[in-house]
Structures are given as C-alpha cells and as structure tokens.
Amino acid sequence: MSQSMESFAELLNATHTSALHLEMRDFYGVPNEDADFTAWKASGTFDADLDSEYWQPWAALVRDTVSRGVTMRRARVFSHPPSDYIRFEHATTAVNVAAGEHVRWLPRRQASDLRLPGNDFWLFDDRLVQFNVFAGDGHWVNTDFSEDPSVIAICAAAFESVWSRAKDHADFVF
C-alpha cells in the first residue's frame, strides 16, 4: 500500500480498544512485498524475524498497540483453491500473530450469505473506518475514511460475521 507507516501509526496511536481489519482480496500488489513473495514462491521460505529490517516497523507498531490494551484482529476472506499470494500470506501470518495480532481465515464460499462491503477496511474503536481501495491488478489506489455511524455499523457487523465463522490461524490449513 502507498499509505505511509507513519500516518497509519497515527491512526493506531489514537485507538484505545480495538483495531479490526477485514481483507477480501486474493492478491495485493504491494511493491515492498514483491521480492519476498518472489523468493517465497521459489524456495517456500521467508524472513520470519520480527526484528528484521523488513518486519520491524510493523511488528513494533503492533507490539506497542497491543501493549496499550488495544485488541488487533484481522479476518481474511479468500477464494479456494487459494492463490499463491494467499498461500504466501498464510505462511507469513505467523509473524503477525507473534507480534500480537489475532488472525482468522474464511473461505469465500462460506461467506456467500454475508453482507460485506465492497472494499477492505480497518475499523478503529467503532469510530472511524479506513477503506483501502485497490485496482483490479491488486495495486493500492487510495484510502477513503468514514465516521458515519451507519457505515461504521455496516463494517462492524460485516467483520463480526466473518470473524464468527472463520478459523483461527493456528487451526487453519488449506
């Protein structure tokens, strides 16, 4: 994504209880992941060191956020069979969990009867939604925000409906 880590950190730093992230794409064209994704496809291995240059900014932000009592939950809706990118995300999710995130997975087929928004989002303290808008090729286009209570309610309900059906990362295999 093109949003800076600093601006995202500001959002998390203003969060007091919960940060919820719903991901629904089968591929994200994130430029800073390209080399790691390519290497993982070739070798099946990746950098899992929370303190490495690659992971340290995210891991430190998550650790700091959860140490303040904020619960960070991420739910992923994906197509089955999974894309190579989703398999890569699944492999690297161990780092997210080790940093303090709770992550669950839901096959898209099990979400057919759920009401889901058109874009991935973060929901901060049930007060602010950040929609992440992507192009068809998976590249980030822009970020939209809403503080509209009806939009927040839609996103909160969508997240909880996915979360309640999804399997915890520790229990989930393809």
URUR-V306878 format. One record per helix or strand of 2 or more residues. SS is the DSSP state (a for helix, b for strand). FROM is the first residue (numbers start at 1). TO is the last residue. If there is no record, write none. Layout:
SS_FROM_TO / SS_FROM_TO
This chain:
a_5_13 / b_18_23 / a_31_43 / a_53_67 / b_71_78 / a_84_99 / b_102_107 / a_108_111 / b_120_124 / b_128_134 / b_140_146 / a_149_165 / b_167_168 / a_169_171
